[in-house]
């Protein structure tokens, strides 16, 4: 029994050390995964709104309102917390962030503000109807695109 306990303790310690060593290799892994998750959630909800804006999906007030609320919620939590210095493309695994985020941080933060403003406008539009969503989508898409063009490495 004592040998099993020692073996189990040794295995647990080695496993924990392996996990720790992996995180030490990329200290920004959690931040990168968090921002990927936020962007995936936003993309999913923009897909719902975009389908309604294009007329591919019938306007559904409940679905549109929920999607717009989600976009606004995600936009409201995007900050430099998910973009710590050093987590850029080429330095942190799976990162698409460009180093200009930190070189031009005031502009980056202004783009986050623009996204929040556009998301708030989409919330109003989503409760109004498909035509309002279509009109608001241009501003929201523009806010996303402006940040991605300036601060995101294109996927290859």
C-alpha positions in Angstrom: 0.0 0.0 0.0 2.8 2.4 0.9 4.5 1.7 -2.5 1.3 2.6 -4.3 0.9 5.8 -2.4 4.5 6.8 -3.2 4.0 5.9 -6.9 0.7 7.8 -7.0 2.3 10.9 -5.3 5.3 10.7 -7.7 3.0 10.5 -10.7 0.8 13.4 -9.5 3.9 15.5 -8.9 5.4 14.8 -12.3 2.1 15.5 -14.0 1.7 18.8 -12.1 5.3 19.7 -13.0 4.6 18.9 -16.7 1.5 21.2 -16.7 3.5 23.9 -14.9 6.4 23.6 -17.3 4.0 23.9 -20.2 2.5 27.1 -18.8 5.9 28.5 -18.1 6.7 28.1 -21.8 3.8 30.4 -22.8 2.7 32.5 -19.9 0.1 34.1 -22.1 -1.7 30.9 -23.0 -4.8 31.7 -20.9 -5.1 35.3 -22.2 -4.9 34.1 -25.8 -7.5 31.4 -25.2 -9.8 33.9 -23.4 -9.7 36.3 -26.3 -10.2 33.5 -28.8 -13.2 32.4 -26.8 -14.6 35.9 -26.7 -14.2 36.4 -30.4 -15.7 33.1 -31.2 -18.8 33.9 -29.1 -19.0 37.3 -30.9 -18.7 35.7 -34.3 -21.5 33.2 -33.5 -23.9 36.0 -32.5 -22.8 38.2 -35.4 -23.7 35.3 -37.6 -27.2 35.3 -36.2 -27.6 39.0 -36.8 -25.9 38.9 -40.2 -28.3 36.2 -41.4 -31.2 38.4 -40.5 -29.5 41.5 -42.0 -29.0 39.6 -45.3 -32.5 38.2 -45.3 -31.2 34.7 -45.2 -33.0 34.1 -41.9 -36.4 35.6 -40.9 -36.2 38.3 -38.3 -36.8 36.9 -34.9 -36.9 39.6 -32.2 -36.0 37.3 -29.4 -33.1 35.8 -31.2 -31.9 39.1 -32.5 -32.2 40.8 -29.1 -30.3 37.9 -27.4 -27.5 37.9 -30.0 -27.1 41.7 -29.8 -27.0 41.6 -26.0 -24.3 38.9 -26.2 -22.3 41.0 -28.7 -22.6 44.0 -26.3 -21.6 41.9 -23.3 -18.5 40.5 -25.1 -17.5 43.9 -26.3 -17.8 45.3 -22.8 -15.2 42.9 -21.4 -12.6 43.3 -24.1 -9.7 45.2 -22.6 -6.0 45.1 -22.3 -6.4 42.3 -19.8 -6.9 39.8 -22.6 -4.0 41.5 -24.5 -1.0 41.6 -22.2 2.2 42.8 -23.6 4.2 40.0 -25.0 1.2 37.9 -26.2 1.6 38.9 -29.8 1.8 36.7 -32.9 5.1 34.9 -33.1 5.8 35.1 -29.3 2.7 33.4 -28.0 1.2 30.2 -29.4 -2.0 30.6 -31.5 -1.9 34.4 -31.1 -3.0 36.6 -34.0 -2.4 39.9 -32.1 0.1 42.2 -33.7 2.7 44.1 -31.7 1.1 47.4 -32.8 -1.5 46.9 -30.1 1.0 47.9 -27.5 2.9 50.5 -29.7 -0.4 52.2 -30.5 -2.4 51.4 -27.3 -4.5 54.6 -27.3 -5.7 53.8 -30.8 -6.4 50.2 -29.8 -8.4 51.4 -26.8 -10.3 53.8 -29.1 -11.2 50.9 -31.4 -12.6 49.0 -28.4 -14.7 52.1 -27.5 -16.0 52.2 -31.1 -16.9 48.5 -30.9 -18.8 49.1 -27.6 -20.7 52.1 -29.2 -21.6 50.0 -32.3 -22.7 47.1 -30.1 -25.0 49.4 -28.1 -26.5 50.7 -31.3 -27.1 47.1 -32.5 -29.0 46.3 -29.3 -31.4 49.1 -30.2 -31.6 48.0 -33.8 -32.1 44.3 -32.9 -35.3 45.1 -31.0 -36.6 47.2 -34.0 -36.5 44.9 -37.0 -34.5 43.3 -39.8 -34.0 46.6 -41.7 -32.6 48.3 -38.6 -30.2 45.4 -38.0 -29.0 45.7 -41.6 -28.3 49.4 -41.2 -26.6 48.8 -37.9 -24.5 45.9 -39.1 -22.4 48.2 -41.3 -21.2 50.1 -38.3 -20.7 47.1 -36.1 -18.8 45.2 -38.9 -16.8 48.3 -39.5 -15.7 48.5 -35.9 -14.7 44.8 -35.9 -12.9 45.2 -39.3 -11.0 48.4 -38.2 -9.5 46.7 -35.3 -8.7 43.4 -37.1 -7.1 45.3 -40.0 -4.8 47.3 -37.7 -4.1 44.8 -34.9 -4.7 41.2 -36.1 -2.4 39.0 -38.1 -4.4 37.5 -41.0 -4.9 33.8 -40.8 -3.0 31.9 -43.5 
